[in-house]
Amino acid sequence: DVEQEKFRPKFHFSPEANWMNDPNGMVYYEGEYHLFFQYYPDSTVWGPMHWGHAVSKDLVDWEEMGIALYPDELGYIFSGSAVADHQNTAGFKSGEHTPLVAIFTHHHDENGEVQSLAFSNDRGRTWEKYENNPVLPNPGIQDFRDPKVMWHEEGGQWIMSLAAKDVIHFYSSPNLKDWTFESEFGKGIGAKGGVWECPDLFEIKGEDGRSKWVLFVSINPGAPNGGSGTQYFTGEFDGKTFAADHQDEKWLDWGTDNYAGVTWANVPKEDGRTLFMGWMNNWLYGDRTPTEGWRGAMTLARELVLVRDQGDDYIAQKPVREFYQKLKPSIESKQVNFNEALAIGSESGFVVKLSGFQESKGDIKIKLFNENGEELLLNLTADKISLDRSSSGETGFHPEFGKIQEMPYRGNNLVDVELVVDASSIEVFINDGLYAMTAQVFNKCPFDKMMVERPDAPGKYSASVYEVPAMSSR
Ligand code: FRU
């Protein structure tokens, strides 16, 4: 039904039917990127969690597969990760393929949260739970979940990051089955407005060849623009302990709708990218968004890079190059007058790249709008960027959905602004992704016009507009 599907993303992953939250178990294996996800197949609101499954060859075109993991007597299947166990350390191998091993939380309302395993010997198509689950019992902490496991090359063992109330616990294991507590991170550090969830510890190379360890920690509530969001810390990891460079958190994405995101495991060394995806929603209003028959979408797959800015380290992010390779230009490097409307119309979503701001520090307004009176406003000043979706379409389903979202801006020269717009979302990337904001937007008609306003210093800027083809399943 067309009306029901009007908010259905054309090029972001969303489940065919019913409820989805966090991305889980993201692992690459033999030409396929796997995306598992928190899934409730019986309703469009959260319920007993399963792991849904989707596969892509290029991180853009996703094909939904059958459910991978069902709840059982140990509980619901909460968030977690997956690894390719090349050395068969867990002993699950039974055929020619490298076993894929999922490490996830079993959530039980009475017995609490424990960590368990499941494995697949057929490229993720079918999964078997480990007979001796759980592998990590509950030490008496109510919120004890979301294991993210990585192979630590130097230490020659697996390292698990686990959210434990409002800190992170690190564990090590030679075989994914026996886990040893190594250290705790986060006492008195970072944002504490809610429960810590979905950690991710990984090493990342900087543009200058340096390498750093990064710890992502999602938090709900306690994000700067309300509800849930993802903070991160840069620092060092010695195989046992993570030491942050600062006590203060940084935020991965200042928009309201990028949560519980983590990175892909087993990306080939010759590729070397750090690949990320998040849930494009917010626990504040996530179960009220006006979609029908399905609820929840993911961000685009993004490449993360470490950049140095004004003496500090930041994670910058952009959609993966596979996404850009699919774009079809409809307007190329056009010089446009400030304060003049530009027609950008496209039914299936679009990407706008803006540049040539002539030394602006950010003193412009970018407006997307349509004849229906719906508008979405990005307001850039030298110390703040704000996204205003208050008149963008349907906003009344939650009192805070229409609130203006703000992101501090460090007064850099404004080099480029990129907007990725799909049927119910916008992803904003500024200065090659150094600043990012992701937000859901429920406009009833497509935004087909844009205006960049700079009343004080008119002149021209450069705009390119690209069409984005819909995924084959859409
Ligand atoms: C994060 C989260 C996780 C948990 C899962 C349950 O969004 O709350 O901590 O494992 O969702 O669906």
Boltz pocket constraint, residues with backbone or C-beta under 6 A from the ligand:
constraints:
  - pocket:
      binder: B
      contacts: [[A, 21], [A, 22], [A, 38], [A, 49], [A, 77], [A, 78], [A, 79], [A, 80], [A, 105], [A, 145], [A, 146], [A, 196], [A, 197], [A, 198], [A, 260]]
      max_distance: 6.0
